[in-house]
Amino acid sequence: MKSLGKNGEELAATYLVGQGYVILARNWCCQSGELDIVAKDGDTLVFIEVKTRRSALCGSPAEAVDEKKQQRVRLVARHYLYENRTGAAKYRFDVVAVNAADKTIKIIKNAF
């Protein structure tokens, strides 16, 4: 059985493709950490953090992407840009919030 996070990432990836995103990488790792999803949205490179929750008792999934997590994602994204020599003129950071109970998905574009 897959973990809650992996199930959420699967749902998010499927949803993103349905919204026109092109997935370039999933679970991309380097020494500084991991990017859940790297995708293209039109001509914009998007670094996507996926957060999944079973309920809202501990807050919304998006609330879990605090300042510390944002800094980590930015750092890993710099490694991705360097290692892949994308030369992307435009990039942004999105958060995909997945509610596992009712399988609702919300994309927060330019989340940070």
Buried (B, 14 or more C-beta within 10 A) or exposed (E): EEEEBEBBBBBBBEBBEEEEBEBBBBEBEBEEBEBBBBBBBEEBBBBBBBBBBEEEEEEEBBEBBEEEBBEBBEEBBEBBBEEBEBEBEEBBBBBBBBBBEEEEBEBBEEBB
